[in-house]
Amino acid sequence: MSGETCGAKKSGGGTCGKPAGWGTPNKTGRCRLHGGMTPTHLLAAERRMAAETAARYSVPREVHPVEGLLEQYHRYAGQVAWLEAKVNELPEEALFWGVESETDRRNPDEDVDGERLRTGAAAEFERKSKAGPNALLEQFDRVQREYAKLGVDIVRIGLETAGDALATRFASRLQVELDALMGECAALAAEQPGADLAVVFRARMVARIAAFAGARPVIEGVAA
């Protein structure tokens, strides 16, 4: 935006060379003398500055996907709170009836710094309104939907991750139990060559699984 000018056509010919946003809260768009303070221009300038700031500060960084989702979830929470406050500030009639277009119908009658500044009785805008949800209300609804959807996704991912971790721990524990049981059967085969190892393995495996699952049944004739 550095070096950018207003660029509006001057009443006497040529274009305005004042810095972009001169005399307005913004540093982009039309200057104060050429409509930069109208609601439409102020909103457009704010959106442009926000987009350029985001591009300037969007520096890549390494982040775990789950952490990134949580960060965005927290951002949505802040946006929902801010938008809710703004929507609550709107007059009731403004929620579903807003400005469709705005035309500057003022006449020049005063010079300011060599520019024709439109003031006086004719210093008014021609505004056309239409029925429809306010832009803030629409944004509020959209962000709320995204906020809720992301929350559901995070919970789902959390449950899936927890399920995967539980399955991994179960498999590891089961492998330990199987290794121990195989060792017991090998020792029994050495001590009792005629023992039916299949029956022993099955009985002891049932007892171990029951104990592993938290059950403590009494299985007659089974040596745990």
N, C-alpha and C positions, 0 to 999 in steps of 0.2 A: 504494500500500500504506500510505501515511501515514494514521494514525488507525484502522487496521484492528485489530479485537480478535479474541481467540480464538473467542468465540461458542459454545463448547461448553456443553451443558446441565449445570448444577451439581447435585450430589446433593441439596442442600437447596432446589432450585428456582431458577429464573432462569437466566441465561446468564453465562458467564465474561467478565469485563471486562478481563482482562489483555491487554497488547499481543499482537498476533499473533506467534506464534513465541517467546513469552517463555520463557527458560530453554533454548532450543534453538539450534542453529547458524544457523537461518533467521529471516527477518523476516516470514514469512507462515505461515498454517496454525495448527494447534492449539498451545497452550502445553505446557510440560513436564508440567504437572499433569493434562492431559487427552489424553494419548496422542501429544503432539508429538514424542516421541523414539522412537516405534516405527519400524521400518524402512519400513513403508508410508507413514506420514506424512512422514518425512524425504525419501523419494524424490519424493513428490507435491509437496512444498514446493520442492524443488530445481528440478523441472521448471517449476513456475509462475514462480519467480524468473527462470529462464533465459529463458522466453518474454517476460516483462515487460521484462527488460533488453534483449532483442533489439528489442522494439517501441520502447523509449525511445531506443535508439542507431541505429535504422535510418533515418538521414538520407539522403535521395536525393543522389546525386552523379553527375556525368558520367564515364563510363568507356567505353572502346572495348569492343565485345563480346568480342573475342579476349582482351583484358586481363582482362575479368571472368571468362572461362572459366579462364584461368590462375590467377587468384586462388582460385577455387573448387577447382581441382585441388590447389593447395597446401594449402588447408584440409582437403580429404579426406585428403591425405597425413598431416597432423598427427592427424586423427581416427583413421585406421587404426593409426598407431603407438601412440596412447594406448589405444585399445580392445584392441589386441593385448596390451599390457602388463597391462591389467585382466583379460582372459580368462585369461592365463597365471597370474594370482594365484589363480584359483578352484580349489578342490579338484576333483579329477576327477569325483566323484559329483555336484557341483553343476552341471556342464555340461549334463546332461540330466535333472536332477531338481530341481525348485524349489518354492518356496512358492506355493500357489494362493490361500490366504486366511489371515487372521490375526484372531482374536477375543480381546479382552481379557477374561479370566476372573478377574481379581484382585478381592479384596474390600477395601474401605476399612477401615483399622485405625489410622490416624494422621492428625492434623491438622498441616498445614504452611501457615502464612500464611492461616489461615482456610479452607483447602481440604482436602478429603479426599484424601490421597495414598495410593495403593494400594501397599503394601509387604508384607514378611513372607513366610511360607511359601507363601501363596496368590498371591504376585506373579508370575504366569506367564501366558503367552499360549497360547491353543489354536490350533495351526497345522495346516493341511491342505496336504499336498504332492501334486504330480502329476508324472507323467513328461512331459518336453518340454524343448526347448532353453532354456537360460538366456537372459534378456532381453539381457544383455551380448553373448552369443554371436550372437544374432539380429541385434543392431545391428551387430556387427563384420562379419558376412556381408553385410548390406545395404550398409554403407558401402564395403566392398571392391568390391562389384558396381558401385556408382555411380562409384567411383574409376576402375575399369578402363574403364567405358563412356565416361566423360568423357575419359580419356586417348586412347581410339580416336577420339573426335570431334575432339579438338584436332589429332591427327596428320592426320586426313582434311581438316580445314579448312586446315591448313598446306600439305598437298600441293596442294589445289585453288588456294590463293592463289599458291603457287609456280608452278603450271601457268598460271594467268591472267597472272602477271607475265611468264613466259617467252613466252607467246603475244603479249603486247603488244609486247615487245622485238623479237620476230621480225617482226611486222607493220610496226613502225617501220623496221627495217633493210631489209625488202623494199621498202618505199615509196621509201626513199633510192636503192636499186639501180635500181628502175624509172624514177625520175626521171632518173637519170644515163644510163640506156640510151636513154630517149626523146630526151635531148639529143644523144647520139651519133648516133642515127638521123637527127635533124633536120639535123645538121651534114653527115652523109654525103649526104643528099638534095640539099643545096645544092651540094656539091662534085661529086657524080656523079648527075645527074638521071635517068639510065637504070638505076641500081642497083635490084636487087630487094630492097626494104627488108624485106619479110616474111621472106625467108630469112635476111637478116642479123640481124634482130631475134630470130628463133627461135634461131639459133646462139649468139649472144652471151648470150641469156637463159639457155640451158642451161649455158653456161660459168660465168656469174655464180652461178647457183643451186648448181652443184657446188662452187664455191669458198666460197660462203656456208655450205654444209653441212659444210665441212671437208675435202672431197675435192679431190684435185689430179690429175684424169685428164688425159691428153694427148688432146685432141680435134683430129684432123687437119683443117686448113683452117679452124679457128675462131680468130678474133682476139679474145682476151678483153679 
